[in-house]
Each structure stands twice: as C-alpha cells, then as structure tokens.
Amino acid sequence: MTRVISEDVGRFSQHYPKLVMLVTAQAKGKGNAMAVAWHTSISFKPPLYGVSVSPKRFTYQLIVDGKEFGINFSPFEAAELIASVGGSCSQEIDKFQRFNIATSKPVKAAVPILEAAYAAYECKLVDDRGYGDHRWLVGEIVAVHLREETFTANAIVALDKVNPSLYLGDEHYLTAAKNTIRRLDREVYGKR
Ligand SMILES: Cc1cc2nc3c(=O)[nH]c(=O)nc-3n(C[C@H](O)[C@H](O)[C@H](O)COP(=O)(O)O)c2cc1C
C-alpha cells in the first residue's frame, strides 16, 4: 500500500468514524438541537464533558445565554434526525416542530432531553474557550438519563439492544457491528 504524506491537512476526517450525538440548548424561551461529532469525556471527578461548537451555530448562542446544554445519544435508527438537525438552522425554523422531535423533562438543567435518546447528559457550562474556528465548551454533567435495557450490568452499551449512531464523514452514517466485539482485559494484556 502506498503511504502518502501531505502538509495539506484539508478537513482531516481520517480519525472518523465518530459517535455522533445531538447537543440541545434552551434560552429566552427558545429550544434547539444540533448534530455534533466533535466531543469527548474529559474527567470523572468532577464529571466533565467537552464539545467543539462553531460560534456560527445558533445553538452556541443559546448555550452561552442559558449556561447549560444537553448531550443526547440517539440510535442509528434515528440517524435521519441527526442529519435533519445538523442540516438546518433554528434561526429559520423550530426544529422540534418541523422534525417532530419528542422531548422529556430535564431534572437539573433547563435543556431539552430527546425522547429518542438511549442516553443523555444534562450539563452546566463551566468553560467556553476558542480554539481556531470552534469554541471548546466544557460542561459538568449534573444528571444522566438512560434507557436501562440498553446498557449491560457493566455499564457498556448493549449492542444487542441498541445501535449507536456513528458518522463516517461526507454525510455517511453507520453503526457498530456486534460480531466484532472482543474483550481484551488490559490487566492481562499489559502484562503479557
Ligand atoms: C454529522 C454532523 C456532525 C456535526 N458536527 C458538528 C460539530 O462537531 N460541531 C459543530 O459546530 N457543528 C457540527 N455540525 C454542524 C451543525 O450540526 C449544523 O451547522 C447545525 O445546522 C447547527 O444548527 P443551529 O445553527 O440551529 O445551531 C455537524 C453536522 C452534522 C450533520
């Protein structure tokens, strides 16, 4: 295989597929949802989650105003919902109405929690920093919502019950193949 090295970084989507989720926010009586592929957990104590959001997104303004955001993991069967909220701006439409998005009540933060999500985090904004053309928003998770049956006793996603939504880039979505799961204990493998 020919290895190509380039200083032209381009859109650098070589690290995909990524789990894609929906960030929700609410402020001044307006709620919204957007698709986000750039996100990660940061810390256990306190429980911190980071999302990379362009300041051009209307959702960014809502998060800055409301100081809270929601992280919603929806199944692959709802990938069209991800493409819909990720392809529209809530300055022009009410996405909840247009795409018929059902929400459930939050407990600690005033953010919409998506009914379709198999897991969701309510977050309080603790930091907002600019890196290049995106803002790195850090939220402290103050409540977790989950569909119990979609997680194993060891708190991992039960792939026989739910298909996570992965994003490959260039508008392509996929899910994880359960027949590829291998349990490789780090304690055992680290000592080989
Ligand atoms: C699969 C997918 C992943 C996306 N990931 C991000 C992301 O990580 N950060 C970001 O700022 N925008 C991301 N977007 C773009 C926003 O979701 C999109 O611009 C959306 O329309 C913003 O809505 P708003 O203006 O109502 O906030 C993504 C879009 C798609 C379809």
PDBQT file of the ligand as one rigid body, heavy atoms in Angstrom, charges set to zero:
ROOT
HETATM    1  C1  LIG A 201     -22.935  14.576  11.278  1.00  0.00    +0.000 C 
HETATM    2  C2  LIG A 201     -22.743  16.012  11.659  1.00  0.00    +0.000 A 
HETATM    3  C3  LIG A 201     -21.814  16.357  12.616  1.00  0.00    +0.000 A 
HETATM    4  C4  LIG A 201     -21.623  17.699  13.001  1.00  0.00    +0.000 A 
HETATM    5  N1  LIG A 201     -20.707  18.004  13.958  1.00  0.00    +0.000 NA
HETATM    6  C5  LIG A 201     -20.541  19.287  14.341  1.00  0.00    +0.000 A 
HETATM    7  C6  LIG A 201     -19.629  19.624  15.394  1.00  0.00    +0.000 A 
HETATM    8  O1  LIG A 201     -18.962  18.766  15.967  1.00  0.00    +0.000 OA
HETATM    9  N2  LIG A 201     -19.515  20.941  15.751  1.00  0.00    +0.000 N 
HETATM   10  C7  LIG A 201     -20.222  21.931  15.106  1.00  0.00    +0.000 A 
HETATM   11  O2  LIG A 201     -20.083  23.113  15.472  1.00  0.00    +0.000 OA
HETATM   12  N3  LIG A 201     -21.111  21.632  14.127  1.00  0.00    +0.000 NA
HETATM   13  C8  LIG A 201     -21.296  20.353  13.749  1.00  0.00    +0.000 A 
HETATM   14  N4  LIG A 201     -22.217  20.034  12.765  1.00  0.00    +0.000 N 
HETATM   15  C9  LIG A 201     -22.969  21.109  12.121  1.00  0.00    +0.000 C 
HETATM   16  C10 LIG A 201     -24.205  21.574  12.912  1.00  0.00    +0.000 C 
HETATM   17  O3  LIG A 201     -24.935  20.496  13.450  1.00  0.00    +0.000 OA
HETATM   18  C11 LIG A 201     -25.107  22.390  11.947  1.00  0.00    +0.000 C 
HETATM   19  O4  LIG A 201     -24.385  23.518  11.484  1.00  0.00    +0.000 OA
HETATM   20  C12 LIG A 201     -26.440  22.807  12.527  1.00  0.00    +0.000 C 
HETATM   21  O5  LIG A 201     -27.232  23.230  11.452  1.00  0.00    +0.000 OA
HETATM   22  C13 LIG A 201     -26.346  23.927  13.551  1.00  0.00    +0.000 C 
HETATM   23  O6  LIG A 201     -27.648  24.268  13.930  1.00  0.00    +0.000 OA
HETATM   24  P1  LIG A 201     -28.016  25.633  14.650  1.00  0.00    +0.000 P 
HETATM   25  O7  LIG A 201     -27.492  26.759  13.777  1.00  0.00    +0.000 OA
HETATM   26  O8  LIG A 201     -29.511  25.618  14.748  1.00  0.00    +0.000 OA
HETATM   27  O9  LIG A 201     -27.347  25.611  15.980  1.00  0.00    +0.000 OA
HETATM   28  C14 LIG A 201     -22.399  18.715  12.370  1.00  0.00    +0.000 A 
HETATM   29  C15 LIG A 201     -23.362  18.363  11.409  1.00  0.00    +0.000 A 
HETATM   30  C16 LIG A 201     -23.533  17.033  11.057  1.00  0.00    +0.000 A 
HETATM   31  C17 LIG A 201     -24.572  16.663  10.022  1.00  0.00    +0.000 C 
ENDROOT
TORSDOF 0
